[in-house]
Amino acid sequence: MKASALFGGIAIVVAGIFVATNWTVDPANAKVAFSVGGPFGTVHGSFTGLQATIRFDPADLPGSSIEASIDASTVSSGIGLRNHHLRSEEQWLNTDKYPRISFRSARIERAASGYKVKGNLTLKNVTRPIEIPFTFAPNGNTGVFKGQFSFKRLDFDLGKPGGTVGEVITIDLDIPVKK
């Protein structure tokens, strides 16, 4: 009886070692920023209201996963009229028709400087594979995920070919989390 209890306890501890940690996003402090070339220089903006389910453990990358989405209507470029166009026009985000931008990981791997997550980004009901290089800085029961990736705006039916808007949109992520 004592031996089976001991082995049962060891099995629970060992199983716990190989289960990725659940991290909760701090949405009030999460930063999801974008930049794209514009007619008078680079246009910067952001989104708020990030929602995510993050299971991440550097020792268990196969058991790690990320699902995230953001409310597209929170887009802010700092200029009210531009925000209105981004939210309302079909050629841009049309947030009434496409309210969320989402990402779902397929796998997470080690990279030269941190990690990379491969998965699918869905924007305006268009889903494309992307890769996001990122770092994770744990600090006890908290941590910060940081990453950056780019995509061609026309791959997601954003805008029209040519014109004054740059072809590539860059997304910067700074996501504080806690256990």
C-alpha positions as CSV (number, residue, x, y, z in Angstrom):
1,M,0.0,0.0,0.0
2,K,2.8,2.4,0.9
3,A,4.7,1.6,-2.3
4,S,1.7,2.2,-4.5
5,A,1.0,5.6,-2.8
6,L,4.7,6.5,-3.3
7,F,4.6,5.5,-7.0
8,G,1.3,7.3,-7.4
9,G,2.8,10.5,-5.9
10,I,5.9,10.2,-8.1
11,A,3.7,9.8,-11.2
12,I,1.7,12.9,-10.3
13,V,4.9,15.0,-9.9
14,V,6.4,13.6,-13.1
15,A,3.2,14.3,-15.0
16,G,3.2,17.9,-13.6
17,I,6.7,18.4,-14.9
18,F,5.6,17.7,-18.5
19,V,2.4,19.8,-18.6
20,A,2.8,23.3,-20.1
21,T,2.0,26.2,-17.8
22,N,-1.2,28.2,-18.3
23,W,-0.5,31.9,-18.5
24,T,-3.1,34.6,-18.2
25,V,-2.7,37.8,-20.3
26,D,-2.8,41.1,-18.5
27,P,-5.1,42.8,-21.2
28,A,-4.8,46.3,-19.7
29,N,-1.0,46.3,-20.2
30,A,-0.7,44.1,-23.3
31,K,0.6,46.0,-26.3
32,V,-0.4,45.0,-29.8
33,A,1.0,47.7,-32.1
34,F,1.2,48.0,-35.9
35,S,3.2,50.0,-38.4
36,V,2.9,50.5,-42.1
37,G,4.4,52.9,-44.6
38,G,2.1,55.8,-45.5
39,P,2.2,58.8,-47.8
40,F,4.0,61.0,-45.2
41,G,6.1,58.4,-43.4
42,T,5.3,55.4,-41.2
43,V,1.8,55.1,-39.7
44,H,1.8,53.7,-36.2
45,G,-1.2,52.3,-34.4
46,S,-2.5,49.8,-31.9
47,F,-5.2,47.4,-30.8
48,T,-6.5,46.8,-27.3
49,G,-8.6,44.1,-25.6
50,L,-6.3,41.1,-26.3
51,Q,-7.8,37.8,-25.2
52,A,-5.6,34.7,-25.2
53,T,-5.2,31.2,-24.0
54,I,-1.5,30.6,-23.6
55,R,0.0,27.2,-22.5
56,F,3.8,27.6,-22.6
57,D,6.6,25.7,-21.0
58,P,10.2,25.9,-22.6
59,A,10.7,22.3,-21.4
60,D,7.4,21.1,-23.1
61,L,7.2,22.9,-26.4
62,P,5.1,20.1,-28.0
63,G,2.5,20.6,-25.2
64,S,2.6,24.4,-25.6
65,S,0.0,26.3,-27.6
66,I,-1.3,29.8,-28.1
67,E,-4.8,31.0,-29.2
68,A,-5.4,34.7,-29.3
69,S,-7.8,37.2,-30.6
70,I,-8.4,40.9,-30.5
71,D,-11.4,43.2,-31.1
72,A,-10.7,44.7,-34.5
73,S,-12.9,47.8,-33.6
74,T,-10.3,48.9,-31.1
75,V,-7.8,49.9,-33.9
76,S,-6.4,53.3,-33.2
77,S,-4.0,55.2,-35.4
78,G,-4.2,58.4,-33.4
79,I,-6.3,60.1,-36.1
80,G,-10.1,59.9,-35.7
81,L,-11.0,60.1,-39.5
82,R,-8.4,57.4,-40.4
83,N,-9.7,55.2,-37.5
84,H,-13.3,55.6,-38.9
85,H,-12.1,54.5,-42.4
86,L,-10.2,51.5,-41.0
87,R,-13.2,50.4,-39.0
88,S,-15.9,51.0,-41.6
89,E,-14.6,50.4,-45.1
90,E,-14.7,47.0,-46.7
91,Q,-11.2,47.5,-48.2
92,W,-9.8,47.9,-44.7
93,L,-11.1,46.1,-41.5
94,N,-14.9,46.6,-41.8
95,T,-15.2,45.7,-38.1
96,D,-18.9,45.3,-38.2
97,K,-18.6,42.4,-40.6
98,Y,-15.2,41.1,-39.3
99,P,-15.2,41.9,-35.6
100,R,-12.2,39.8,-34.5
101,I,-8.6,39.1,-35.6
102,S,-7.4,35.8,-34.4
103,F,-4.3,33.5,-34.2
104,R,-4.1,29.8,-33.5
105,S,-0.7,28.1,-33.1
106,A,0.1,24.8,-34.8
107,R,3.5,24.4,-33.1
108,I,6.1,26.2,-31.1
109,E,9.8,25.6,-31.6
110,R,13.1,26.9,-30.3
111,A,14.8,29.5,-32.4
112,A,18.3,31.1,-32.5
113,S,17.2,33.8,-30.1
114,G,14.2,32.5,-28.3
115,Y,11.3,30.7,-29.9
116,K,9.0,30.8,-32.9
117,V,5.4,29.9,-33.1
118,K,3.9,28.7,-36.4
119,G,0.2,29.0,-36.8
120,N,-2.7,30.6,-38.7
121,L,-3.7,34.3,-38.6
122,T,-7.3,35.0,-39.5
123,L,-8.1,38.6,-40.6
124,K,-11.3,39.5,-42.5
125,N,-12.2,35.7,-42.8
126,V,-8.9,35.1,-44.6
127,T,-6.7,32.6,-42.9
128,R,-2.9,32.4,-43.8
129,P,0.0,30.6,-42.1
130,I,2.5,32.9,-40.3
131,E,5.5,32.5,-38.1
132,I,6.1,34.7,-35.1
133,P,9.6,34.8,-33.6
134,F,9.3,35.6,-29.9
135,T,11.0,35.7,-26.5
136,F,9.7,34.9,-23.1
137,A,11.1,36.4,-20.0
138,P,9.8,34.6,-16.9
139,N,9.9,36.3,-13.5
140,G,8.4,33.9,-10.9
141,N,4.7,33.8,-11.4
142,T,4.8,36.5,-14.1
143,G,6.5,36.9,-17.4
144,V,6.5,38.8,-20.7
145,F,6.2,37.5,-24.2
146,K,7.7,39.8,-26.9
147,G,7.5,39.2,-30.6
148,Q,7.4,40.9,-34.0
149,F,6.1,39.7,-37.4
150,S,5.1,41.1,-40.7
151,F,2.7,40.2,-43.5
152,K,1.7,41.5,-46.9
153,R,-1.5,43.5,-46.5
154,L,-3.0,42.2,-49.8
155,D,-2.7,38.6,-48.5
156,F,-5.6,39.6,-46.2
157,D,-7.5,41.8,-48.6
158,L,-6.5,45.0,-46.9
159,G,-6.5,48.0,-49.2
160,K,-6.0,47.9,-52.9
161,P,-2.8,47.2,-54.9
162,G,-0.5,50.2,-55.3
163,G,-1.4,53.5,-53.8
164,T,0.3,55.3,-51.0
165,V,0.0,52.6,-48.3
166,G,3.0,50.3,-47.8
167,E,2.7,46.7,-48.9
168,V,3.9,45.2,-45.6
169,I,2.3,45.6,-42.1
170,T,4.5,44.9,-39.1
171,I,3.0,43.9,-35.8
172,D,4.9,44.3,-32.5
173,L,3.8,42.3,-29.4
174,D,4.6,43.0,-25.8
175,I,2.4,40.7,-23.7
176,P,2.7,40.6,-19.9
177,V,1.3,37.4,-18.3
178,K,0.8,35.7,-14.9
179,K,0.2,32.1,-13.8
